[in-house]
Amino acid sequence: MADTANKYPENATGKYYVDNQCIDCDLCRETAPENFKRNDDGGYSVVYKQPGTPEEEARCKEAKEGCPVEAIGDNGA
């Protein structure tokens, strides 16, 4: 389960975030490309834009549920 204490600082402020468990599998970036991007220097994903539409919210939720290492959280601030 993702932990806000371990979230990457590059995440956009808001509900969704990626923490340091990310294995750079690309699932979230494929599922919600409007919201997730890769940090090329670190080799992990971050939320660069919080969802702004119901469709984006649904895709972010799908990415969270599909994350193989549970690195995506939805209790950020």
MIMARNU-581648 format. One line per field, with one value per residue: chain; residue in one letter; x, y, z of N, C-alpha, C in turn. Coordinates in pm, whole numbers. Layout:
BEGIN
chain (A;...)
res (A;...)
n.xx (X;...)
n.yy (Y;...)
n.zz (Z;...)
ca.xx (X;...)
ca.yy (Y;...)
ca.zz (Z;...)
c.xx (X;...)
c.yy (Y;...)
c.zz (Z;...)
% end
This chain:
BEGIN
chain (A;A;A;A;A;A;A;A;A;A;A;A;A;A;A;A;A;A;A;A;A;A;A;A;A;A;A;A;A;A;A;A;A;A;A;A;A;A;A;A;A;A;A;A;A;A;A;A;A;A;A;A;A;A;A;A;A;A;A;A;A;A;A;A;A;A;A;A;A;A;A;A;A;A;A;A;A)
res (M;A;D;T;A;N;K;Y;P;E;N;A;T;G;K;Y;Y;V;D;N;Q;C;I;D;C;D;L;C;R;E;T;A;P;E;N;F;K;R;N;D;D;G;G;Y;S;V;V;Y;K;Q;P;G;T;P;E;E;E;A;R;C;K;E;A;K;E;G;C;P;V;E;A;I;G;D;N;G;A)
n.xx (84;56;240;210;423;639;617;711;870;820;558;245;64;-204;-471;-385;-78;259;466;787;795;763;822;869;706;537;260;77;130;50;-219;-328;-225;-254;-211;2;357;693;980;1270;1533;1529;1395;1121;764;553;282;193;-10;-305;-621;-874;-1119;-1413;-1350;-1069;-1030;-1139;-957;-720;-789;-816;-549;-428;-550;-452;-179;110;272;151;214;85;-100;-408;-466;-342;-233)
n.yy (-118;219;488;800;919;833;932;1054;1369;1506;1466;1603;1825;1698;1454;1202;1014;889;655;553;283;229;51;122;16;106;82;268;497;419;369;608;848;1122;1204;1075;1061;976;991;1044;1057;927;691;619;657;949;1151;1399;1568;1624;1451;1604;1569;1357;1134;1128;1088;831;685;724;597;337;292;299;76;-123;-123;-310;-317;-166;111;347;597;727;908;1145;1487)
n.zz (0;-84;64;208;337;197;-58;-382;-424;-659;-733;-828;-622;-437;-442;-564;-582;-630;-472;-328;-392;-655;-955;-1212;-1420;-1617;-1637;-1520;-1668;-1920;-1872;-1769;-1922;-1925;-1671;-1541;-1552;-1654;-1450;-1580;-1488;-1240;-1291;-1244;-1199;-1171;-1048;-1251;-1305;-1142;-1154;-1351;-1458;-1463;-1620;-1620;-1348;-1321;-1476;-1331;-1095;-1195;-1271;-1018;-895;-1059;-1025;-985;-758;-571;-553;-597;-448;-309;-114;-72;-15)
ca.xx (0;134;255;236;555;741;584;812;839;777;414;160;-11;-342;-516;-305;68;337;571;916;784;744;921;877;648;469;116;2;149;-33;-360;-367;-113;-279;-186;128;472;814;1098;1375;1655;1514;1337;994;652;496;160;230;-134;-416;-737;-961;-1248;-1452;-1279;-932;-1042;-1160;-832;-625;-833;-780;-404;-399;-593;-372;-36;152;342;71;292;0;-193;-514;-497;-245;-289)
ca.yy (0;342;562;942;955;792;975;1133;1512;1559;1449;1722;1829;1652;1322;1090;1026;766;651;494;141;221;-30;175;-84;181;59;391;591;370;376;748;929;1264;1231;1016;1067;910;1068;972;1050;831;565;591;741;1046;1220;1535;1646;1559;1439;1721;1530;1223;1033;1121;1028;688;626;724;489;213;278;265;-61;-215;-113;-440;-306;-75;233;463;625;826;979;1255;1621)
ca.zz (0;-95;189;182;391;101;-193;-450;-416;-790;-752;-817;-497;-449;-396;-615;-576;-645;-369;-366;-427;-800;-1027;-1348;-1510;-1723;-1639;-1492;-1779;-2030;-1832;-1749;-1968;-1898;-1531;-1495;-1643;-1604;-1411;-1653;-1408;-1131;-1338;-1177;-1240;-1077;-1091;-1288;-1310;-1074;-1245;-1355;-1514;-1417;-1698;-1567;-1215;-1342;-1524;-1219;-1006;-1262;-1259;-878;-870;-1139;-993;-932;-629;-489;-534;-621;-340;-336;10;-61;12)
c.xx (89;131;291;372;667;711;695;774;792;628;343;81;-155;-359;-421;-156;130;446;692;913;776;859;929;821;572;317;38;13;69;-182;-409;-255;-131;-234;-51;236;592;917;1215;1504;1646;1458;1213;889;614;365;201;110;-243;-536;-829;-1098;-1286;-1379;-1136;-932;-1056;-1032;-726;-661;-796;-630;-365;-432;-508;-224;11;221;272;147;210;-97;-297;-558;-397;-315;-222)
c.yy (124;419;706;985;923;838;1063;1281;1572;1543;1583;1714;1786;1510;1209;1120;889;770;571;344;120;144;10;78;-22;164;189;491;549;387;520;842;1079;1303;1179;1037;1003;1014;992;959;941;697;525;687;838;1097;1363;1627;1565;1552;1559;1693;1393;1111;1016;1056;876;620;623;613;354;187;238;119;-164;-217;-242;-433;-209;54;360;478;726;897;1091;1386;1723)
c.zz (0;37;159;233;293;-41;-251;-447;-547;-816;-740;-687;-521;-404;-436;-606;-601;-538;-417;-390;-578;-866;-1175;-1451;-1626;-1724;-1617;-1606;-1901;-1999;-1825;-1792;-1946;-1757;-1479;-1599;-1575;-1563;-1471;-1572;-1302;-1173;-1262;-1228;-1130;-1135;-1125;-1300;-1241;-1169;-1234;-1412;-1455;-1492;-1647;-1429;-1228;-1388;-1414;-1119;-1064;-1252;-1117;-851;-945;-1105;-925;-796;-534;-454;-554;-506;-380;-209;35;-36;-77)
% end
